[in-house]
Amino acid sequence: MTRKLAMSKFANWILCFCHIRVLAMGNSIKEAISIMKPKQIIISILAVLFVFPLMGTFAQQAANSGSIEVITTFDYPGTGNLTLPQKINERGDIVGEFIDSNGVTRGFVRFSDGSFSEPIVDPNDTVGFTEGRGINNSRTVCGDYATSDGNLHGFFLSGGTFTEYDVPGAVFTAVLGINNPADFAGTFIDGSGIQQAFVSVGGTLTLFSVPAAVATLAYDINDSKRLVVGYYIDSAGILHGYYRDANGTLHFPIDPSGSVGTVLFGLNDRNWVVGRYADSSGATHGLFFVPPNQFFTFDYPGSTFTSLNGINDQGLICGRYVDASGIAHGIIARVTGTPPTNAAGPEMKAFASPSRVTPLNSSPSAWGDAMPAR
């Protein structure tokens, strides 16, 4: 995919990041295909339950398996759109972004009744790049947009009004999650070039980084303010999940066994966390995590790319999968049964999903390096 942007560093990021086969699709969008109507497919898929120590050296099967049930799939209306849901609120509204056949990125809201908003475009977006990243119960949307200087800037959208937001002194800001009290989280780069995470709670801004990380990104904060989740990039360029508890303690790395790149995207007030990880074969798996060290994984049938991006208190999940044509489709799923709570005897389980899609690029650069994953 090629974009005509003023600054090459932003264009290079778009080439790396905006086409989803974990963004390793090459330089052109696939031929347009007809949009699927939302399908009421109920696919009960028993998730293989894993329990890993935080250092990810051994896998264990827990005694009680949970499962993830797909409720429906959906696409933003139009021909050839890539659909990338990001977060879901308690009303069932989903915020996300879509990439059209010209490579233009726009935000959207899919309301709980299945209808869609008009494309969300920040008025200061000068390069055709606006992302919807978070949504709360009052339908305040947060996100980011790009300008010709090659940097991202944050925004909030409420009642049709945009409010721009940059961390004071930052040249780059992305607002990646917002909760119901309107606390929010994200990442920024200051004049020194250091990329850090931030959270704003009750109007108080806190900046933080995982020790020795070259970049730290905060993706969500729950209403109870007990947890912030996200990922960081180590000195070798590898992505790892982390969480930050109520007293500010950072817990890291959060990596399933066999991961070559882990991202934690969203959480709810039950401290259920969702994300994804890539393995050495190039496949990317949806991830469900319960702190401090309980995991299970979910693969959409027939796809080697599944991402779980947002979860609400009712256990509804939004995310996406990539089909054999390289087209990203939104999914809505639910957690059924009891999430894992206790470790049992060690036993590694193989993934059950067939691999009918060309393996994906799992290199750090394909995951965006220091740019916010989605």
BAKOL-415145 format. One record per atom (N, C-alpha, C, O): x, y, z; residue in one letter. Coordinates in steps of 0.02 Angstrom, whole numbers, plus 50000, padded with zeros to 5 digits. Each point is the difference from the previous one (the first is absolute). Example, Ala and Ser with C-alpha at 12.3 -4.5 7.8 and 13.67 -1.06 7.14 Angstrom:
506604971650390A499555005950000A500455006050000A500524999950033A499305005449931S500425005950003S499615005550037S500255005550008S
end
This chain:
500424994150000M499585005950000M500445006250000M500475000350040M499415004449919T500405006149996T499575006050017T499455000749974T500805003550070R499655006150017R500415006049979R500614999950007R499075005349968K500355006249984K499985004550060K499535003850010K500994995750032L500035003850061L500615004649996L500484998849964L499475006650075A500535005049996A500644997650032A500555001849977A499404994250076M500604998050037M500124992649990M499544996050009M501065002249973S500144993049984S499944995550061S499824994249992S500335008250068K499974995550057K499294997850014K499894994450022K499635009949965F499304997950009F499794995249944F499644995250012F500595006349928A499844995649943A500284993050013A499684995049985A500945004850041N500304993550014N499604996250052N499934993949995N499825009750055W499594996650051W499364997349970W499804994450015W499885009549940I499384997749971I500124993849958I499614995250002I500955004749960L500164994149961L500074994050045L499794994449982L500515006750077C500124994550046C499374998050036C499904994250017C499665010849996F499504998950051F499294999549976F499594996750032F500255006549912C499295000849983C499714994349960C499394999849991C501014995749985H499704994249966H500074994050045H500554998450023H498914998449990I499984995250053I500134993049974I499524997449970I500954999650034R500144993050007R500565000250050R500574998049986R499285004650073V500455003250045V500445004749958V500615000350009V499055003249946L500285005649963L500594997749959L500505003649995L499444990749975A500544997649958A499734998249932A500194995049971A499365009250003M499644998349939M500335002749937M499764998749945M500785005150061G500305002749940G499785007149987G499815003550047G500204998649890N499915007049983N499345001549965N499925005449971N499614990050032S499365001549969S499454996650037S500114994650028S499295008449974I499434996950032I499714994849954I500005001049939I499764993650089K499714994749959K499415002649959K499705005150017K500154991349929E499435001949959E499385000450043E499904995950045E499675009149941A499415001150041A499554993949998A499914996849948A499825001750110I499534994550004I499365002550029I499985005350032I499494991149958S499355002050025S499994999650075S500274995350029S499415009750002I499965000150073I499514994750024I499464999249973I500754997250078M499544995350030M499485003750040M500155005050033M499244992749964K499505002450048K500174996850067K500274994450002K499575009150054P500144996950064P499694993050004P499414999249986P500984996050031K499774993150000K499874997850071K500445000550043K498964997149969Q499854997450066Q500234992750003Q499604995350000Q501075004150003I500274993250005I500194998850072I500375003950030I499384990849996I500194998350068I500494994349996I499824994349986I500805007450026I500534995049994I500284998950070I500385004250024I499454990550007S500264998750066S500684996549993S500044994449975S500465009050046I500684997549990I500324999150068I500105004950036I500064989149981L500324998850064L500715002749997L500414997649961L499735007450080A500665002950001A500474995450039A499824997550053A500775001649919V500494996050036V500275004250057V500235005649989V499764991750071L500175003850059L500744999150017L500254994450005L500085011250002F500704999850018F500115003750065F499675005050014F500794992750024V500225003550060V500755000549995V500354994949994V499915011150010F500725001049991F500275003950059F499675004750024F500924993750000P500345004650044P500135006549963P500035000049938P500065005550098L500085006549967L500605000149954L500015003649951L500504992450065M500595000049956M499894995649939M500424999949956M499034996550042G499814996449939G500444994149984G500114998549941G500164998050110T500454994549985T499654993449992T500234995749963T499205003350072F499634993749993F499265001549993F499755005050026F499894990649939A499285000849993A499664994750042A500254994550008A499175007550020Q499624995350041Q499275000449980Q499755005449982Q499914989050023Q499294999849986Q499635000750065Q500144996450048Q499375008249955A499615000850061A499444994950001A499804997349948A499945001450112A499504994850008A499335002049970A499634995749976A500215010950024N499345002149974N500105004349938N500285005450004N499484992149939S500085003649937S499435004949989S499424998350010S500755007749969G499505004849977G499944999449925G500354996049969G499215007950002S499954999949927S499805006949975S499755004250038S500374997049898I499795006149967I499534998149944I500164995849958I499255007350042E499484998549951E499915006049955E499865005550023E500234993649911V499905005449953V499255001249990V499634995449985V500165010850023I499305001949991I499875002049928I499524997749969I500905006650004T499925002449931T500655002749973T500465001650038T499574999049896T500555003649967T499695006049964T499405000049986T501015005050000F499735005949966F500565003649963F500594999050013F499205005349940D500455004249962D499715007049997D499395000949996D501055004150005Y499765006849990Y499745000449928Y500334997749954Y499085005350036P499695000149933P500465003049946P500355004950013P499644992149929G500415002249944G500374994149971G500034994650030G500255006349912T500334994649965T500755000050014T500345005149991T499924989250031G500724999350009G500285002950063G500615000750007G498955001150041N500245002950063N500324994650044N499754994450004N500795007550030L500274996050055L499715002750064L500025006050012L499704989750031T499645002150060T500404998150061T500164994150010T499995010950032L500444998950058L499665002750064L500155005650020L499414990550012P499705002250063P500535000750055P500514996550000P499375008250048Q500495001350051Q499754999150072Q500324996650039Q499105006249978K499744999550069K499244999349998K499695001849950K500024995750105I499284999150005I499785002550069I500324998550050I499135005449952N499755002550064N499464995450028N499844994949970N499875007050088E499504995750032E499344999949961E499604995450009E500295009549948R499405000149959R500054995549939R499514998749966R501104998950021G500124995949940G500215004049940G500054997249945G500075009450063D500275004149946D500744998449990D500364999150049D499865000649889I500694998449984I500315005849962I499715002549952I500884999550069V500385005049963V500574996549964V500264995050023V499935007749920G500554997149962G500205004449942G499895006150001G500394990849950E500225003649941E499944995349940E500014993950007E499945009149935F500004996049939F500495003249951F500115006150002F500164989849955I500475002249948I499664998649934I499854994349984I500045011049976D499654999049937D500474997749944D500604999250012D499134999849929S500394997349944S500545004849976S500434998149961S499545008250061N500515004949982N500525000850055N500455004149994N499494991950059G500485000450055G499855005450050G500425001350044G499005001949952V499815005250047V499714996750063V499594995449995V500635006950064T499774997350063T499525004850033T500155006050007T499274991550013R499485003950034R499744996350060R499984993850001R499825009950051G499694996950058G499274998549987G499705002549952G500014993450092F499284998649996F499754997750068F500394998050043F498955002449965V499664996750056V499474995349970V499605002049958V500414991850065R499464995449985R499554999850062R500214997650053R499185004949941F499565000450057F499724993150016F500034995449959F499705003950102S499774993550023S499434997249958S499884993950001S499765010449962D499464997549956D500254997849932D499614998049957D501055002250033G500304997749937G500105005549948G500304998749948G499465007450066S500115005549954S500695003150010S500324998950051S499905004949899F500675003050001F499965007649998F499545002849970F500945000350061S500085007349994S500285001749931S500254995749964S499705010750019E500395002449943E500744999550017E500184999750059E500265000349891P500724999750016P500205005750047P499795005749991P500634992650057I500265005050048I500645002849971I500484996449988I499535010150001V500585003449971V500155006150042V499605004750004V500984995450028D500185005950039D500105005949953D500294999249947D499465006750072P500055005849954P500725002149985P500125003649951P500364994250090N500705001749988N500394994549965N500615000549990N499054994149991D500314994649963D500165002649929D499555001649962D501094998750022T500215002749935T500264994649952T500185001549944T499844992150079V500304994849959V499544994049991V500234994949973V499155005450047G499554994449992G500114994550050G499984994149982G500135007950082F500134994950051F499695002350066F500295004250035F499134992949983T499685001150065T499794993350028T499674996149965T500525002450097E499854993750032E499525001050058E500095004550041E499414991149964G499594999650061G500304994650044G500084994349979G500085007550083R500384995550044R499614997750062R500084994350022R499515010150007G499654998350061G499315003150002G499875004949966G499674992150074I499335002750007I499744998150070I500104994450023I499575010450010N499704998450065N499244999949995N499735000649945N499934998650111N499284999249999N499625006249979N499434999649977N500885006250030S499695006349976S500145001149926S499825005349973S500504989949995R500195000249930R500515005549983R500025002449944R500384999550106T500585004149985T500534995649968T500194994850028T500045007249914V500504996249962V500685003450008V500055006149998V500474989950011C500685002749997C500364996849942C499804994749975C500745008550005G500394997249944G500585004549982G500245003950041G499994995449898D500565004049977D499925001449925D499644996549965D500725008550013Y500005001849929Y500715002249982Y500405001550045Y499754998749891A500675001749977A499995006649962A499505002049970A501065001450032T500105006149962T500624999349956T500364995050004T499755009949955S500544999549950S500704999950030S500484998749965S499585002850100D500664999650032D500194992850016D500554998750025D498994996649962G500154993050012G499844997650070G500154994350017G499565010150025N499854998250068N499264998850011N499585002549962N500264993750090L499314999150022L499835005050055L500435002250037L498924999449967H499745004450052H499344997150024H499624997249960H500245003650105G499414997050028G499385004349992G500055006149988G499374990750019F499375003849999F499484996450042F500064994050014F499435009750006F499394997450029F499425002649958F500015005749976F499484990050015L499415001849962L499394998650043L499884994350019L499745011049996S499404999250041S499455004549974S500105006049992S499324991149994G499445004049975G500155003749936G499735005449988G500704991849970G500185003149936G500545005250005G500185003049949G500104998150111T500535005050010T500674996750012T500064995750043T500445006349918F500684997650009F500375004450050F499955006249998F500434990750046T500465003450045T500694997049989T500104994150011T500375010049969E500674997549987E500384999150066E499905003750048E500554991349953Y500394998850061Y500714997849982Y500104995449961Y500385008150068D500704997949999D500275000450071D499865004750036D500534990349983V500365000450063V500435006349999V500355001249951V499645002950102P500405006250000P500734998749981P500344995750030P499915007949921G500694999449978G500124994349951G500574999149977G498924997150006A500094994249956A499955002249927A499645004649983A500744991949975V499955001049927V499564994749968V499805000649942V500044994250097F499624994249976F499574997650058F500264998750054F499085000849935T499544997450052T499484995649968T499705001849949T500184992450080A499454995749980A499594998250062A500274997350048A499085004349951V499564998250055V499684993449982V499634999549950V500494995350089L499854993249980L499434996850039L499754994849978L500035008150077G499454997150038G499705005150047G500355004550024G499004994949989I499645004550045I499504995950040I499684995549972I500245006050093N499524996450041N499395004450014N499955005649976N499584991850063N499375003750011N500085006350041N499635004849987N500834995650063P500125006450033P500405005049958P500155005450023P500014992749914A500385004249953A500745000450017A500345004649978A499924990550059D500724999250004D500234996949934D499624996549967D501005004850014F500234997549936F500744998250001F500365001850046F499854994549903A500684997449997A500265000349929A499615000349952A501054999650041G500295000249933G500765000050002G500314997550046G499985005449901T500725000349993T500205006649969T499615003149965T501004999150049F500235006449973F500764999849991F500344995850028F499905008849930I500715001049990I500155007450011I499675004349971I500814997050071D500185007050013D500575002249955D500214996249956D500055009850056G500535002849957G500644996050002G500415000549954G499684995450098S500614996050004S499964993749957S500504996649989S498905001949986G499904994049960G499834993850040G499934994649972G500005006150094I499844994350043I499254998749998I499605004750009I500194989149979Q499304998249998Q499794996950066Q500284994950021Q499235008250012Q499764997750064Q499244998949998Q499665002049953Q500094994850099A499284999350010A499755005550046A500395003150037A498954998149960F499705004750047F499304997650020F499674996449962F500125005650098V499314999350021V499785006650031V500405003450034V498984998449954S499705005950031S499414997650042S499514997549973S500555003450093V499484997750047V499765006150039V500385003050038V498984998749954G499735005850035G500355006549983G500025004650040G500254995749899G500345006049978G500745000150017G500355004649979G499904990550058T500714999750018T500364995549951T499844994149992T500665008649974L500374996449949L500614996650031L500395003250035L499694990449951T500574996150024T500354997049940T499694996849958T500975004250038L500414997349947L500414994250027L500245000350057L499844994449903F500394994450025F500294996049941F499765000549944F500754995550072S500314995649951S500204993550034S500185000150059S499794994449905V500294993850024V500765000750000V500285002349950V500064996050104P500735000850003P500354996749941P499864994349982P500605009449988A500434997849944A499624999349935A500294997949950A499075003750048A499624999649938A500175005849954A500155005550024A499844993449911V500115005449952V499355003649984V500015005649974V499424991350042A499355003249992A499504996550046A500024993950007A499535010050023T499474997350043T499345003249979T499975006049991T499514989850002L499355002449977L499464997550047L499984994050015L499585010450007A499434998250043A499374999949958A499855005049966A499774989550036Y499434999149954Y499325000650033Y499515001649966Y500444997250099D499345000350030D500085000750076D500504998050029D498985004950002I499965000750073I499294998350019I499525002649970I500394993250081N499324998250018N499705005050050N500355004150028N498994995449982D499655004950042D500244999950072D500035005250032D500144989049993S500234999650069S500705002850010S500235000950057S500105000749888K500685002850000K500514995250031K500555002050020K499264991649983R500474995250027R500544998149949R500574998450019R499265001749918L500474997549950L500055004649940L499515003049978L501104997549996V500145002849934V500364994449962V500444996850028V499385002149909V500334994849960V500295003149937V499775005249976V500734991449997G500305002249937G500584995549981G500014994150018G500455008749945Y500594996249982Y500615004649998Y499935006150000Y500654990849997Y500625003849994Y500464996449951Y499884994249984Y500635009349993I500494997249953I500685000050035I500235005150024I500084989149977D500654999550034D500575002049954D499895001949943D500714997850082S500585002449962S500144995849939S500365002249954S499374991750044A500084995749941A499445001049950A499994996749948A499545007850066G499455001349955G499414995250007G499574999849956G500414996450099I499464995250012I499455003250042I500135003750047I499244994949934L499425002750035L499794995350056L499974993949991L499875009050067H499774996250058H499425003650033H499975006250000H499564990150027G499465003050038G500235001950070G500514997550025G499115007050007Y500115001750070Y499335002350030Y499535001449963Y500434998850103Y499455003650032Y500275004050059Y500524998350029Y499135007049987R500195004650054R499434999950050R499435001449983R500734997150081D499464999450049D499865006850033D500295005049982D499244994950067A499745006350028A500545004150035A499965006150002A500554990650025N500535003850034N500585001949954N500515002550023N499404996249913G500505002149951G500534994849985G500465001249960G499494992950071T500494994749987T499904997149931T499434998349981T501115001049982L499984997149933L500154992550003L500484998050033L499124998049933H500094992749997H500164998249928H499605001249955H500994995950034F500244998549933F500554994950003F500314999250053F499854997249892P499614999949938P499404995350006P500024995250038P499465006349925I499424995649995I500034996849930I499825003249951I500414990750047D500114996549936D499774992850005D500254996350043D499285001549916P499864992849996P500614996349975P500425002849965P499634990850053S500554995949976S499994999749924S499474998949970S501105002149999G500054999749928G499875006649965G500035000449938G499835004950100S499875006549969S500645003349975S500514999850033S499445003149908V500545004349974V499785007249998V500365004349975V499054997250051G499745006850003G499314999950032G499554996849974G500375006750082T499375000050037T499755007150009T500385004550018T498974996649970V499685006450011V499374998950042V499604995749985V500335008250069L499385000250039L499635006349983L500275005550006L499094993849972F499625005749974F499465002650047F499945006150007F499684989650025G499415002350036G499884996050063G500264994550008G499335008450038L499834996550061L499335002550026L499755005149977L499974991250071N499385002150031N500085000450076N500554999150025N498905002250011D500055000850072D500074993450037D500094999950061D499854994549903R500154993550030R500754998449994R500224994650021R500165010049951N500714999049986N500114994449949N500504996550003N499035002649952W500094995749942W500325004149945W499775005549984W500764991949987V500415003749952V499994996249933V500024993949999V499975009949946V500034996949933V500575003149960V500215005650012V500024990549939G500555002349958G500154995049946G499554996649975G501085002950006R500214995149950R500754998750009R500365003950032R499874990649938Y500714998749997Y500164996249936Y499584996449974Y501035004450002A500254996449941A500474994550022A500365000750049A499644993849913D500474994750014D500534999649945D499985003949952D500494991650056S500574999849954S499824997649930S500395000949953S499024996050039S499784997849934S499695005749959S499884999349941S500005006550091G499695005749967G499265000550013G499695004849977G500014990550060A499295000550017A499905004850059A500445000650043A498995002749958T499835004650054T499354997750032T499514998649965T500485001050101H499454997050037H499685005150046H500345004150031H499004995749974G499655004050050G500184997550070G500094994050010G499945010650038L500244998450067L499525002550052L499775005849997L500064990050052F499615001850058F500444998950061F500284994650008F499785010550034F500494999950056F499665002250064F499645005050001F500474991150053V499775002050066V500625000750045V500334995050013V499835011150010P500595000950042P499964995650063P499464999050026P501114998449999P500665002049976P500294995649944P500475002149967P499264991850022N500364995649954N499554994849966N500244994549984N499125007050006Q499554995149970Q499825002149928Q499825005749988Q500244989649966F499865001449930F499564994749969F500014994250020F499595007849929F499814995249949F499985003649933F499995006249997F500014989949950T500085002749934T499404998549956T499654995150011T500245009049938F499434999149955F500215001449929F500315005149986F499534990349968D500135000949929D499344999649962D499624995350008D500255009849951Y499414999649956Y500114994449950Y500544999649971Y498974996150018P500104994149957P500265001849930P499715004349966P500824992450014G500265000849932G500455006049990G500235001249945G499905002650109S500415006049993S500624999350043S499984997150055S500585005549921T500615000150041T500125006950029T500545001350027T498965003149969F500045006450035F499345001350037F499485000749968F500554999550098T499445001950041T500245005050052T500524998950032T499115006549978S500175005050050S499385001550042S499475001449973S500604998350093L499475002050046L500205006750029L500525000650033L499075004649955N500215006850014N499645003450058N500305004150034N499074994249978G499645003350054G499534995250034G499774995249969G500085006050096I499554995750037I499625004350050I500295004450031I499064994349977N499615003750050N499854995650060N500194994250002N499475008750049D499884996450062D499544994049991D499994995550042D499625004449904Q499564994349987Q500364994349965Q499704994849986Q500945006250000G500394994849965G499935000149925G500204995349967G499515010150005L499975000749927L500675002649975L500295004650028L499954992449918I500665001549972I499925002549929I499594997449963I500805007650018C500055002049930C500724998849977C500475000450039C499604998149897G500654998849972G499944998849926G499535002549968G500944993850004R499974998849928R500384993649982R500394997450040R499485000249900Y500394994749970Y500155001949929Y499685004549972Y500814992349997V500195001249931V499854993749960V500214994550019V499435006349925D499824994249959D500564998349951D500535003249999D499354991649960A500514997549954A500185005049945A500524999449968A499055005750022S500135005249950S500385005950031S500165004849964S499974994950100G500355005550033G499545005650023G500245005550015G499114993349987I499525005050021I499844999250074I499864994550023I500175011050015A499854999950071A499255001250012A499715004649971A499994991250070H499295000450017H499925000750075H500374996950038H499155007149984G499865000650071G499644993950027G499634996749964G500495001950100I499634994750034I499745002650066I500315004350032I499114993149988I499745001050068I499944993050029I499714995549970I500565003750090A500004993450033A499835001050073A499965005650025A499934988850009R499875000350072R500404994650036R500144994749973R500035006850089V500324995050043V499454995850032V499525002850027V500544990749969T499524995550033T500374995750050T500604998849994T499044998950056G500314995950052G500405004150048G499935006250002G500484990650036T500405003250052T500705001149975T500344995349980T499915010950022P500695001249979P500494996350045P499824998250056P500785000549920P500494996250039P500205003650063P500095006150000P499974990250054T500205003050064T500564996150034T500385002850039T499684990849946N500494995950034N500424996049951N499754997749948N500885001550068A500444995949959A499904992750017A499854998250057A500244997549892A499974992850012A500664996949977A500505003549995A499494990149991G500614996749980G500265002549934G499615002049958G501064997850032P500295002549938P499824995549941P500084993950003P499675009349944E499854996249939E499905005049944E499545004150001E500904995749950M499965004549943M499484997549951M500004994149983M499555010349993K499484998149953K500145003449932K500195005849998K499714990549949A500095002949933A499395004049980A499454998750025A500655006249932F499445003849973F499594995549954F500274995949962F499065004850043A499564995749962A499795002949933A499774996349956A500305010350035S499745003249940S500444998349939S500615000050005S499084998649938P500394998749940P500345006349975P499765005650013P500794993749953S500385005749975S499935000349925S500424997349963S499055006050013R499875000249928R500215006749969R499925001049940R500355003450101V500205006649977V500765000249998V500334997050043V499955006449909T500735000649996T500275002750066T499735004950026T500804992150002P500275002450063P500155007549998P500195002749949P499735000450108L500075007250005L500705002050022L500364996150030L499825010049954N500655002750020N499975001750074N499635004550020N500764992050020S499985001250072S500595004250024S500115000650060S500275002449894S500565004250021S499765006250036S499445002349987S500965000550058P499795006050036P499795005749954P499545003850015P500814996949928S499835005549955S499304999249972S499665005049987S500114988850003A499334998949974A499475001750052A499425001149982A500784999150081W499535001850053W500035007450016W499675002250047W500715001549915G499985007250008G500585003050038G500035006150008G500454989850015D500535002750041D499725004450054D499594997650040D500615008749964A499775004450053A499335003349986A499735003550043A499984995349899M499355002949984M499454995950034M500094994050010M499355009050008P499484996350035P499704994549957P499745001249946P500294992750081A499684994349967A499255000850002A499745004050039A499904992449918R499275000449999R499704993349980R499394999449997R
end
